[in-house]
Amino acid sequence: MGFEEVKKFKYKFKRISSINIELIEEFSCGLEELDKKLIQMKENDEKKWYLRGYERAIREMKRSEERIREMRINRICPSVIADGMPHASGGSDLSGYAARLDEEERKYQKARYLRIKRCQEISDKIERLVDEDEKDVLFFRYIKLMKWEDIAVKMGFSWQHIHKIHANALKHFQI
């Protein structure tokens, strides 16, 4: 019994004045199926969020690299600061800049280590799957960040079949 059928059944059930035992049994079976589907959906969402941790880690690294790059550019070319105010040209004490840059680089290195560790953990868990197609789909989707259509073309399957493989991969994937 599908989700829409259960919703329709609930509505019809409310309108029945005399309670029929057979309807109650059918309704309760439908609810058990619905509960199982909801639990599976919740687990799949948690697994997807975990797998997307790889993409989040990569994005965090890129943002950190960009902050460091901007700090260096702003120090080398102070005229890049486009606040519309005149700025003095001339030498200034670099110790404050060096300390800020050093601190940012230390934070970046520490965070980079943790992100690399997280990325490796996700990759290792994908590799634990038994089915090669399931590994490939998760790898292409969450590590290579490919679109569904591109995965289907690369693997030689239909878009729908890729989604079936993905659903099975999520069932077998262990966080």
C-alpha positions as CSV (number, residue, x, y, z in Angstrom):
1,M,0.0,0.0,0.0
2,G,1.6,3.3,-1.1
3,F,1.7,6.6,0.8
4,E,-1.0,8.2,-1.2
5,E,-3.2,5.1,-0.8
6,V,-2.8,5.3,3.0
7,K,-3.7,9.0,3.0
8,K,-6.8,8.3,0.9
9,F,-7.7,5.3,3.2
10,K,-7.3,7.4,6.3
11,Y,-9.7,10.0,4.9
12,K,-12.3,7.3,3.9
13,F,-11.8,5.6,7.2
14,K,-12.7,8.7,9.1
15,R,-16.0,9.0,7.2
16,I,-17.2,5.5,8.0
17,S,-19.7,5.6,10.9
18,S,-19.7,1.9,11.7
19,I,-16.3,0.5,12.4
20,N,-15.5,-2.7,10.4
21,I,-12.9,-5.0,11.9
22,E,-11.5,-5.9,8.5
23,L,-10.9,-2.2,7.7
24,I,-9.0,-1.8,11.0
25,E,-6.8,-4.7,10.3
26,E,-6.0,-3.5,6.7
27,F,-5.4,0.0,8.1
28,S,-3.0,-1.2,10.8
29,C,-1.0,-3.2,8.2
30,G,-0.8,-0.1,6.0
31,L,0.5,1.9,9.0
32,E,3.2,-0.6,9.7
33,E,4.4,-0.4,6.1
34,L,4.2,3.3,6.3
35,D,6.3,3.4,9.5
36,K,8.9,1.1,7.9
37,K,9.1,3.4,4.9
38,L,9.4,6.5,7.1
39,I,12.2,4.9,9.2
40,Q,14.0,3.9,6.0
41,M,13.7,7.5,4.6
42,K,15.1,8.9,7.8
43,E,18.1,6.5,7.7
44,N,18.7,7.3,4.0
45,D,18.6,11.1,4.7
46,E,21.2,10.6,7.5
47,K,23.4,8.5,5.2
48,K,23.1,11.1,2.4
49,W,24.1,13.9,4.9
50,Y,27.0,11.8,6.0
51,L,28.2,11.2,2.5
52,R,27.8,14.8,1.6
53,G,30.3,15.5,4.4
54,Y,33.0,15.0,1.8
55,E,31.6,17.8,-0.4
56,R,31.3,20.1,2.7
57,A,34.9,19.3,3.7
58,I,36.1,20.2,0.2
59,R,34.1,23.5,0.2
60,E,35.5,24.4,3.7
61,M,39.1,23.8,2.4
62,K,38.5,26.0,-0.6
63,R,37.1,28.8,1.6
64,S,40.1,28.6,3.9
65,E,42.5,28.7,1.0
66,E,40.7,31.7,-0.4
67,R,40.9,33.6,2.9
68,I,44.7,33.0,3.0
69,R,45.1,34.0,-0.6
70,E,43.1,37.3,0.0
71,M,45.2,38.1,3.0
72,R,48.4,37.7,1.0
73,I,47.0,39.7,-2.0
74,N,45.8,42.5,0.3
75,R,49.2,42.7,1.9
76,I,51.1,42.7,-1.4
77,C,48.7,45.2,-3.1
78,P,47.1,47.3,-0.4
79,S,45.5,49.4,-3.2
80,V,43.1,46.5,-3.8
81,I,41.2,47.6,-0.7
82,A,38.4,49.5,-2.4
83,D,36.8,51.4,0.4
84,G,37.0,54.7,-1.3
85,M,39.3,56.2,1.3
86,P,42.8,57.4,0.7
87,H,45.6,55.3,2.1
88,A,49.1,56.1,2.9
89,S,51.8,54.5,0.8
90,G,54.9,53.5,2.5
91,G,56.3,50.9,4.7
92,S,54.5,49.7,7.7
93,D,55.1,47.1,10.4
94,L,54.6,43.6,9.0
95,S,54.6,41.9,12.3
96,G,50.9,42.2,12.8
97,Y,50.2,40.9,9.3
98,A,52.7,38.0,9.7
99,A,51.1,37.0,13.0
100,R,47.6,37.1,11.5
101,L,48.7,35.1,8.4
102,D,50.6,32.6,10.6
103,E,47.5,32.1,12.8
104,E,45.2,31.7,9.8
105,E,47.6,29.2,8.2
106,R,47.9,27.2,11.4
107,K,44.0,27.0,11.7
108,Y,43.9,26.0,8.0
109,Q,46.5,23.2,8.5
110,K,44.7,21.8,11.6
111,A,41.3,22.0,9.9
112,R,42.7,20.6,6.6
113,Y,44.0,17.5,8.5
114,L,40.6,16.9,10.1
115,R,38.9,17.3,6.7
116,I,41.3,15.0,5.0
117,K,40.7,12.4,7.7
118,R,36.9,12.8,7.3
119,C,37.2,12.5,3.5
120,Q,39.3,9.3,3.9
121,E,36.8,7.8,6.3
122,I,33.9,8.4,3.9
123,S,35.9,6.9,1.0
124,D,36.8,3.9,3.1
125,K,33.2,3.2,4.1
126,I,32.1,3.4,0.4
127,E,34.8,0.8,-0.4
128,R,33.4,-1.6,2.2
129,L,30.3,-2.1,0.1
130,V,30.2,-5.5,-1.7
131,D,28.5,-4.6,-5.0
132,E,30.8,-2.7,-7.4
133,D,28.0,-0.8,-9.1
134,E,26.9,0.5,-5.7
135,K,30.4,1.6,-4.9
136,D,30.7,3.3,-8.2
137,V,27.4,5.2,-7.9
138,L,28.3,6.5,-4.4
139,F,31.8,7.3,-5.4
140,F,30.7,9.3,-8.5
141,R,27.9,11.0,-6.7
142,Y,29.5,11.9,-3.4
143,I,33.2,11.9,-4.0
144,K,33.5,13.1,-7.7
145,L,30.3,15.2,-7.2
146,M,28.9,14.1,-10.6
147,K,25.3,14.7,-11.7
148,W,22.9,11.7,-12.0
149,E,22.9,12.0,-15.8
150,D,26.6,11.9,-16.0
151,I,26.8,8.9,-13.8
152,A,24.3,7.1,-16.0
153,V,26.3,7.8,-19.1
154,K,29.6,6.9,-17.5
155,M,28.2,3.6,-16.2
156,G,26.1,2.8,-19.2
157,F,22.8,2.5,-17.3
158,S,19.5,4.4,-17.5
159,W,18.9,7.3,-15.1
160,Q,16.2,5.2,-13.4
161,H,18.5,2.3,-12.9
162,I,21.2,4.5,-11.4
163,H,18.6,5.6,-8.8
164,K,17.7,2.0,-8.0
165,I,21.4,1.2,-7.6
166,H,21.7,4.3,-5.4
167,A,18.8,3.2,-3.2
168,N,20.3,-0.2,-2.7
169,A,23.7,1.3,-2.0
170,L,22.1,3.4,0.8
171,K,20.4,0.4,2.2
172,H,23.8,-1.5,2.4
173,F,25.9,1.5,3.4
174,Q,26.9,1.6,7.1
175,I,27.8,4.9,8.8
